[in-house]
Amino acid sequence: MIHRRRYSRIGLVLGGGAARGWAHIGAIRALHDAGIKPDVVCGTSIGALVGAIYANGDLDWLEEWVSRLTWQTVVRLLDLRFSGGLLGGRKVIQIFADKFAGRSIAQLNMPFAAVATELDSGRESWLQDGSVVDAVRASIAIPGIFTPVFYNGVWLVDGGLSNPVPVSVARGMRADCVIAVDLNNDILNGRDFGGAAVDTPALDPDAPPPVALRRNGKPWPRWLAPAEGRASDDVRVAPAPSARVPSMLSSIAQSIDIMQVRISRSRLAGEPADILIQPRLGGMGIFDFHRAGPAIEEGRAAVEVMLPAIRARLGID
């Protein structure tokens, strides 16, 4: 039995980071295994999605679902649009809408908030009431990727533009101890992450640029191709010369990475968490939704490394 001697209301903050957000599942599992159960949860982008599923009591379902994802499955879930963003997001959000079954945020099993950003003003918006699905959909609206969401009279986009690791939101929900999971700490380091080793042959300057290939030997559409130099069960990837122009999706993804890192570091410097958990996700791309297994393990490992500090801070024997 846990005796909290120092804090009465623990807040769990789940940061944004697209596919890296599956690490939140492992982090929550590790906290629960240690007897640490938050009283409130809030999140940005994928953190809002995982947080809402957790607050709804469906974390087991989510882990099972993401563990079955393949690259082909992810591609089939994309609904292309040419206004407001590349993807409408209807197919993806419908899967989660079925689980929430029309619930409002007030009907979840624990206090929850999602963070989004007002497109016109740039202000961050804390979504703490109304439809769970609408709040999550607004929070995950990555600019240029998912279409914005018209919510309560304003257009909303991804909360990562304003508050990628929303410690301030947990404080506003009266948490007197905040445990935050930051997914963006080392993503610009280019560290390999959980994939098979890829041999890098000497490049022939006269050879045509290598391309990512599907299993049938045909190339992916260039805008949809997996990042060069990363391997998985579903694709064979040859490293490309640095002079090659990045694909559209790769350019967007790397730009989002840079933005998330800079904003996260700035916000956390001014609004530090009591306990900061930073999984090592440096080699995982924001669209690697099919790589849930290693992401979940990294989330668990990051918490386990921090457990002595967490126990000491919480005053747990």
C-alpha positions in Angstrom: 0.0 0.0 0.0 1.3 3.4 -1.0 1.5 6.2 1.6 1.9 9.6 0.0 3.5 11.7 2.7 4.3 14.7 0.6 1.7 15.2 -2.2 -2.1 14.8 -2.3 -2.7 15.2 -6.0 -0.4 13.8 -8.6 -0.7 15.0 -12.2 0.6 13.0 -15.2 1.6 15.1 -18.3 1.9 13.3 -21.6 3.9 15.2 -24.2 3.4 15.4 -28.0 5.5 13.5 -30.5 3.2 11.7 -32.9 4.2 8.0 -33.2 6.7 8.3 -30.4 3.6 8.7 -28.2 3.2 4.9 -27.9 6.1 5.3 -25.4 3.5 6.8 -23.0 1.8 3.3 -22.8 5.0 1.8 -21.4 5.6 4.8 -19.0 2.1 4.5 -17.6 2.5 0.7 -17.2 5.8 1.1 -15.3 4.3 3.8 -13.0 1.3 1.5 -12.2 3.7 -1.4 -11.6 5.4 0.7 -9.0 2.1 1.6 -7.3 2.0 5.1 -8.6 -1.4 6.1 -10.0 -2.0 9.7 -11.1 -5.0 11.6 -9.9 -5.3 13.8 -13.1 -3.9 13.4 -16.6 -3.4 15.9 -19.4 -1.7 15.7 -22.8 -0.8 17.4 -26.0 -1.3 15.8 -29.4 -0.6 12.0 -29.2 -0.3 12.6 -25.4 -3.9 13.8 -25.4 -5.0 10.7 -27.3 -3.2 8.2 -25.0 -4.2 10.2 -22.0 -7.9 10.2 -23.0 -7.8 6.4 -23.6 -6.1 5.9 -20.2 -8.6 8.1 -18.5 -11.4 6.1 -20.1 -9.9 2.8 -18.8 -9.0 1.4 -22.2 -5.2 1.3 -22.0 -5.2 -2.5 -22.5 -7.2 -2.1 -25.7 -4.9 0.6 -27.0 -1.7 -1.4 -26.4 -3.2 -4.4 -28.2 -4.3 -2.3 -31.1 -1.1 -0.4 -31.7 0.9 -3.7 -31.3 -0.9 -5.0 -34.4 -0.1 -2.0 -36.6 2.0 -2.5 -39.7 3.2 0.1 -42.1 0.6 -1.0 -44.6 -2.1 -0.7 -42.0 -1.0 2.9 -41.2 -1.1 3.8 -44.9 -4.6 2.4 -45.3 -5.8 4.6 -42.4 -4.8 7.7 -44.3 -7.5 9.7 -45.9 -5.9 12.2 -48.3 -7.1 15.8 -48.5 -5.9 18.8 -50.4 -7.4 21.6 -48.3 -6.2 22.4 -44.8 -3.9 19.5 -44.5 -2.8 16.3 -46.2 -5.0 14.1 -44.1 -8.6 14.5 -43.0 -8.1 12.1 -40.0 -11.6 10.7 -40.2 -10.6 7.0 -40.5 -8.2 7.3 -37.5 -10.4 9.2 -35.2 -13.4 6.9 -35.9 -11.5 4.0 -34.4 -11.2 5.9 -31.1 -14.7 7.4 -31.4 -16.1 3.9 -31.2 -14.3 3.4 -27.9 -15.4 6.7 -26.3 -19.0 6.0 -27.4 -20.0 9.7 -27.3 -18.6 10.3 -23.8 -17.8 13.8 -22.6 -14.6 14.7 -20.8 -16.6 14.9 -17.6 -17.6 11.3 -17.9 -14.1 9.9 -18.0 -12.8 8.0 -15.0 -10.4 10.8 -14.0 -9.9 14.5 -14.6 -8.5 15.0 -18.1 -7.5 17.9 -20.3 -6.2 18.2 -23.9 -4.1 21.0 -25.2 -4.7 22.6 -28.7 -3.6 25.8 -30.3 -5.8 28.5 -31.7 -4.8 28.9 -35.3 -5.7 32.6 -35.6 -4.2 33.9 -32.4 -1.6 31.3 -31.5 -3.0 31.0 -28.0 -3.0 27.6 -26.3 -6.4 26.2 -25.5 -7.1 23.9 -22.6 -9.9 21.6 -23.5 -11.5 20.3 -20.3 -15.2 19.8 -21.2 -17.3 18.7 -24.1 -16.7 15.8 -26.4 -13.6 13.7 -25.7 -13.3 12.9 -29.4 -13.5 16.5 -30.5 -10.9 17.6 -28.0 -8.5 14.9 -29.0 -9.0 15.5 -32.7 -8.2 19.2 -32.2 -5.1 18.4 -30.1 -3.6 16.1 -32.8 -4.2 18.4 -35.8 -0.6 18.6 -36.8 -0.3 21.7 -39.2 0.0 20.6 -42.8 -0.7 17.0 -42.0 -4.2 16.9 -40.3 -6.9 19.4 -41.2 -7.7 22.0 -38.5 -10.7 21.5 -36.3 -13.5 24.1 -35.8 -14.2 23.9 -32.1 -16.2 26.3 -30.0 -16.1 29.0 -32.6 -12.3 28.9 -33.3 -10.0 26.9 -35.6 -7.7 24.7 -33.5 -4.5 22.9 -34.5 -1.9 20.7 -32.7 -1.2 21.7 -29.1 2.5 21.1 -29.8 2.8 24.5 -31.4 2.2 26.2 -28.0 2.7 23.7 -25.2 4.3 20.3 -26.2 4.7 19.1 -22.6 1.8 20.9 -20.7 3.1 21.0 -17.2 1.2 24.3 -16.7 -2.1 22.5 -17.5 -1.5 19.9 -14.7 -0.7 22.8 -12.3 -3.9 24.4 -13.3 -5.7 21.2 -12.5 -4.4 21.6 -9.0 -1.8 18.9 -9.2 0.8 19.5 -6.4 3.2 17.0 -7.9 3.7 16.8 -11.7 5.2 13.8 -13.5 5.9 14.7 -17.1 6.8 12.5 -20.0 8.8 14.4 -22.7 9.2 12.5 -26.0 11.4 15.0 -27.7 14.6 15.1 -25.6 17.0 13.4 -28.0 15.1 13.2 -31.3 17.6 15.5 -33.2 20.5 13.2 -32.2 19.8 10.7 -35.0 20.4 7.7 -32.7 19.3 4.3 -34.1 16.2 3.0 -32.4 15.1 -0.6 -32.3 15.4 -1.3 -36.0 17.6 -3.8 -37.9 21.1 -2.7 -38.7 21.4 -1.2 -42.2 24.6 -1.6 -44.1 25.8 1.6 -45.8 27.6 0.8 -49.0 30.0 3.1 -50.7 28.0 5.5 -52.9 28.7 5.7 -56.6 28.5 9.4 -57.6 27.2 8.3 -61.0 24.5 6.0 -59.7 20.9 7.0 -59.5 19.6 7.9 -56.0 18.5 4.8 -54.0 14.8 4.6 -53.1 12.7 2.9 -50.4 11.1 -0.2 -51.7 7.9 -2.0 -50.8 8.0 -5.8 -50.3 6.9 -6.3 -53.9 10.0 -4.4 -55.1 8.1 -1.3 -56.2 8.9 2.1 -54.8 6.7 3.9 -52.3 5.2 7.2 -53.6 8.0 9.6 -52.8 5.9 11.8 -50.4 4.9 8.7 -48.5 8.2 6.9 -48.4 9.7 5.9 -45.0 12.7 7.9 -43.9 15.9 6.9 -45.5 18.3 4.8 -43.5 15.6 3.3 -41.2 14.6 -0.3 -41.5 11.6 -2.2 -40.3 9.7 -5.5 -40.9 7.7 -3.9 -43.7 10.2 -2.0 -45.8 13.7 -2.3 -47.2 15.4 1.0 -47.1 18.7 2.0 -48.8 20.5 5.1 -47.4 20.4 8.1 -49.7 23.1 10.6 -50.4 22.9 13.8 -48.3 22.6 15.9 -51.5 19.3 14.3 -52.3 16.3 16.6 -51.9 14.2 15.3 -48.9 10.6 14.1 -49.6 7.8 16.4 -48.7 6.7 14.2 -45.8 10.3 14.0 -44.6 10.8 17.7 -44.7 7.6 18.3 -42.7 8.5 15.6 -40.2 12.0 17.0 -39.6 10.7 20.5 -39.3 8.1 19.5 -36.7 10.9 17.7 -34.8 12.9 20.8 -34.6 10.0 22.9 -33.6 8.9 20.4 -30.9 12.4 20.2 -29.4 12.9 24.0 -29.2 9.5 24.7 -27.8 9.6 21.8 -25.3 13.0 22.9 -23.9 11.8 26.5 -23.6 8.5 25.7 -21.8 10.1 23.1 -19.5 12.8 25.6 -18.5 10.2 28.1 -17.4 7.6 25.5 -16.1 9.6 22.6 -14.8 8.0 19.3 -13.8 8.6 17.8 -10.4 9.7 14.6 -12.1 10.7 14.6 -15.8 10.8 11.3 -17.7 12.5 11.4 -21.1 12.4 8.1 -23.1 15.3 7.7 -25.6 13.4 7.9 -28.9 16.1 9.6 -31.1 15.8 7.2 -34.0 12.0 7.0 -34.2 10.2 9.1 -36.7 6.9 10.8 -36.1 5.2 8.6 -38.6 6.6 5.3 -37.3 3.2 4.3 -35.8 3.9 0.7 -36.8 6.9 0.5 -34.3 4.9 0.4 -31.1 6.8 -2.4 -29.5 10.1 -0.7 -29.1 8.5 2.6 -28.3 6.5 1.0 -25.4 9.6 -0.6 -24.1 11.5 2.7 -24.1 8.8 4.3 -22.2 8.8 1.6 -19.6 12.6 1.7 -19.3 12.7 5.5 -18.9 10.4 5.2 -15.9 12.2 2.3 -14.4 15.5 4.2 -14.5 13.9 7.1 -12.7 12.0 5.1 -10.1 14.5 5.7 -7.2 14.2 9.5 -7.8 10.4 9.2 -8.2 10.0 7.3 -5.0 12.2 9.7 -3.1 10.3 12.7 -4.4 6.9 11.2 -3.6 8.0 10.0 -0.2 7.2 6.3 -1.1 8.9 3.6 1.1 
